[in-house]
């Protein structure tokens, strides 16, 4: 199905109590996916403003998927998270992998991952890793 899918989301957790992974604040998230028939390209942008005094950041993400056959596809992505309060702690990550559809709803995959984050003191954190796995998807139907 060729075409463009896009959206914009806004969330505000400033007035809520409890613990949040990113802290309390407001977040804007924009995304788009372009299906070219022979490949898909997607991208996203997120802006988070922390009202608890934590880091404000901008996040960027780009991905692409291309079929290699009827049952196999190649996918790659790269993402960057850049805190506006301390740009020296920018994090970057990327993935490349192959997905193989064994049967309907059952997919195996393997890939390489790379992450790097600077801690603000000149030290680089992260590294490379290998990811392998199996994914099975299903739906739970509820009849009324």
N, C-alpha and C positions, 0 to 999 in steps of 0.2 A: 504494500500500500504506500505509494509515493505521496509525499506531502510534507507540510510543516506543522509541527506541534509546538506551541509556546505558552508560557504562563508567567504570572507574577504573583508572589505571595508576600504577605506581611504578617508578622507575629509580634505581639507585645506581652512580655512576661514581667514587666516592671512592678506591677501591683500585686503579684502573687507571692505567697509565702512558700517555703520549702527549698529544696536543693535542686539546682539545674546544672546540667553539664557545662553549659556555656555561661552561666551566671544569669542575672536578671537584666532585661533590657529589651531592645527592639531589634527586629531583623527583617531585612528585605531580601528576597530570593527571586531571581529571574532565571528562566531556563528556556531552551529551545532545542528541538530535535528536527533535523532535516533528513527525510528518507528519500534517497536518490534512486531507489530501485535496486541498484547494484551495490550500494553501501549506505550506511547511516552515519551522520555526523551530529554530535550534540555538544552543547556547552551550557555553562551555568555561571552565575555570579551571585555572591551573597555578601551583604554588608551587615555586620552585627555591631550594635552600640550597647555596651555594658553600662547599666546605671548603678551598679554596685562598686564602681571604681576599678573593675578589671580591665582587660585589654579590649579595645575596639579593633575589629579587623575586617579586611576585605578578602574574599576567597574567590578563586577562579578555577574553572574545571573545563577541560575539552576532552572529548572521547570520539572514537570512530570504530565502527564494526563493518567488516567486509566478509561476505560468504566465500569460502574456499571450495565448497561443494554443497550438495543438498543437505548434508548432515554435519558439516564442519564450518566454523567461522573463526576469523581472527579479530581480536579486539585489542585496542590500545587506548590509554588515557594518560593525561598529565594534569596535575592540580597544584595550585599555589595558594598558601594562606599567608597573608601579609598583615601583621598587626600595625595599625596606624600609630599606636602609642610607642612602639619600639620596633621599627623596621629591621633591626639587626637580628630579630628572632624569626625571620621568615622561614616557612617550611615548604618544601617542594617534594612531590611524590609522583611516581609514574608506574604504570603496569602495562604489560603486554602478555597476551595469553591466547590459547586456542581452546575452543569449546567443541565438543563432539556429542551429537545427539544419538545416544545408544538406541533409544526407542521413545515413543511419545512420553513426555513428562520426565524422562531420565536423561541427564546430561553429565558428562565427565568433563573436567577441565584441568589445564595445567598452565602455569605462567610464571613470569618473573616480576618481582616488585622491587622498587627502589624508593627509598625515602631519605631525605636530608633535612635537618633542622639545625639552625644555629641557635645557641643558648644565650646570645647577647654578650658573652664574654670571649668571643672568638673561637669557641669550641664547636665542632660539628658533630651532630648526633645522627643516628640512622644507619642505613646500610642496605644491603641487598638481601632478598629472600626468595624462596621458591614456594609457590602455592599449587597444590594439587587437591582435587576433590571431586565429589559427586553431588549433584543436586537433583532432587526429586520434587516436582511440583504437583499439587493436587488442590481441589476445591472441595469445600464442605458445603453441601447444599442444604438449605433449610426450607422445608415445605410448610406452608401455612394452611 
